């Protein structure tokens, strides 16, 4: 079935653009690029038969506003990589108008979303062809392109705001598209809780059933520990090397968990760390000391070498903290509890990972799992002064003390303190 004819959003159909003199339009020569991971947009769409019907629907668009008409949307060939977009705009007024087109691709699965915004000058009583571009990092059956039009507003000093879009539509460009490349690049194996994709250049593609069994066993253990279930499939993508993973995700590192997606370099990450992030996300989003601390604690408690890729291979969490302290390397809990991320160089990850995991182990061992779950649900991952204050109050309410007040008791449990 062909896609629905595009219509203007009812509350915005009469919204008019600002008028500009030529001296205030010099900013149009750039495009804003953002790599987005937010949920899919909310524009309602009917399912299409295939990508060709979507291309035809775009070419048939006729978008009417009081000041202009937009027609003949050309979405190009639709391939992985850079694609061409154009549209014809007719200015029905005697004024110079500013118009912006916003193009957001969502490749589907775990791949990177790319969003670009292009401002244009529309001359009086003239017809202008807008030329822009959009990019699909990969092309899958689920790939979509969202097209929106805005009227920009230039404020004093040259700052530009974009008013709410007066048009928006999502085109499904992956369905039956012969250029879709995921099937050729990845093998797939489904289990009860996972959709597993293994890059065909990776040994993972030859070992999918064993990987599925391993991940299901990990799921059962972590789900029981945290008291949570994931409501839908967890998508696990396994790459053969860091460069191919970075290309598709723009993430540097061995593993990444976001929402229901886990992306790993095969053989570099134990089966527990990223899965803990996915399942614990059902509880909350606490500071990194809890978030990353729980992940390495779970890995160690499940028998993995939790610090293998985190600076202390072969060492237990407590032993790594003790060794670092002996070398004069230590992050006080008062500081560690304010971290919103552990991994960047600024967070001193080889020090902060084992400390966070060791402290989480201390909390669970001495105060119980239920209090830890309560803290995980209640604390917020934000470093604003107000949130830090609230987090201190929340932690003290749950545990009766602040992290700093527990520091000496925690350190007394480390191996070096008992020798």
Secondary structure, 3 states (H helix, E strand, C coil): CCCCCCCCCHHHCCCCCCECCHHHCHHHHCEEEEEECCCCCCCCCCCCCCHHHHHHHHHCCEEECCCEEEEEEECCCCCCEEEEEEEEEEECCCCCEEEEEEEEEECCCCCCEEEEEEEEEECCCCEEEEEEEEEECCCCCCCEEEEEEECEEECHHHCEEECCCCEEEEEECCCCCCCCCHHHHEEEEECCCEEEEEECCCHHHHCHHHHHHHHHHHHHHHHHHHCCCCCCCEEEEEECCHHHHHHHHCCCCCEEEECCEEEEECCCCCCCHHHHHHHHCCCCCCCHHHHHHHHHHHHHHCCCCCCCCCCCCCCCHHHHHHHHHHCCCCCCHHHHCCCCCCCCHHHCHHHHHHHHHHHHHHHHHHHCHHHHHHHHHHCCCCCCHHHHHHHHHHHHHHHCCCHHHHHHHHHCCCHHHHC
